Amino acid sequence: MIFSQTVPTKGNLINLKQQLVLASQGHELLEKKRNIIMRELVELIESAKQIQEEILKVFEQAYESLQLANLDLGIENVEEYADGVPEYDALRIRFRSVMGVEVPEIYKEDVPWEIPYEIYRTDAALDKAYLSFRRVLELIVEAAMIENKVYKLAYEVNKTKKRVSSLENIVIPQLKESIKFIQDTLEEFEREEFFKLKRMKQTTNRWE
């Protein structure tokens, strides 16, 4: 316990009261930080759910179009066109601050959607398949970005929760207990001094 290691002086009392004010302010700020991050997490989770639903929908469209293209053009020709599709290299990383937490974000540079083959040699089904898979790729990038944010913020919420709990259940109660101990001790000293002075005064009066 803090109070058992604290000398009951007015200086220590003032110091502990200042510590209590700071601890209470820190507790309030950490609570606000946790609430803001939690709101951000809820929004991110909802966004992730919507993106997952869209990914499944667009994937279904992409495979349907791909199957039609395989039937119309032949699997070997479709594979040849697929080999000519360049690698996707538009991903970049940046950082954004959420209540002092640096959250890495994966983002994509704006790249024109150009079909990387001669469209007069193909059909609409292959074009639709390509555009659908391209859309799926961008949705996956968005989902990965959100997932990364969720993990980072969830870790920060857990860390902040532990700090709030420590202040709320250990630090602040011990400071209050220490302050009460010193106040009670000082009051007892004052009472003893008062009675000593009173007795001295009574003794002096008797000798006069």
Stockholm file with secondary structure:
# STOCKHOLM 1.0

chainA/1-208         MIFSQTVPTKGNLINLKQQLVLASQGHELLEKKRNIIMRELVELIESAKQIQEEILKVFEQAYESLQLANLDLGIENVEEYADGVPEYDALRIRFRSVMGVEVPEIYKEDVPWEIPYEIYRTDAALDKAYLSFRRVLELIVEAAMIENKVYKLAYEVNKTKKRVSSLENIVIPQLKESIKFIQDTLEEFEREEFFKLKRMKQTTNRWE
#=GR chainA/1-208 SS CCGGGSCCCHHHHHHHHHHHHHHHHHHHHHHHHHHHHHHHHHHHHHHHHHHHHHHHHHHHHHHHHHHHHHHHHCHHHHHHHHHTSCCCCCEEEEEEEETTEEEEEEEECCCCCCCSSCGGGSCHHHHHHHHHHHHHHHHHHHHHHHHHHHHHHHHHHHHHHHHHHHIIIIIHHHHHHHHHHHHHHHHHHHHHHHHHHHHHHHHHHHHC
#=GC SS_cons         CCGGGSCCCHHHHHHHHHHHHHHHHHHHHHHHHHHHHHHHHHHHHHHHHHHHHHHHHHHHHHHHHHHHHHHHHCHHHHHHHHHTSCCCCCEEEEEEEETTEEEEEEEECCCCCCCSSCGGGSCHHHHHHHHHHHHHHHHHHHHHHHHHHHHHHHHHHHHHHHHHHHIIIIIHHHHHHHHHHHHHHHHHHHHHHHHHHHHHHHHHHHHC
//
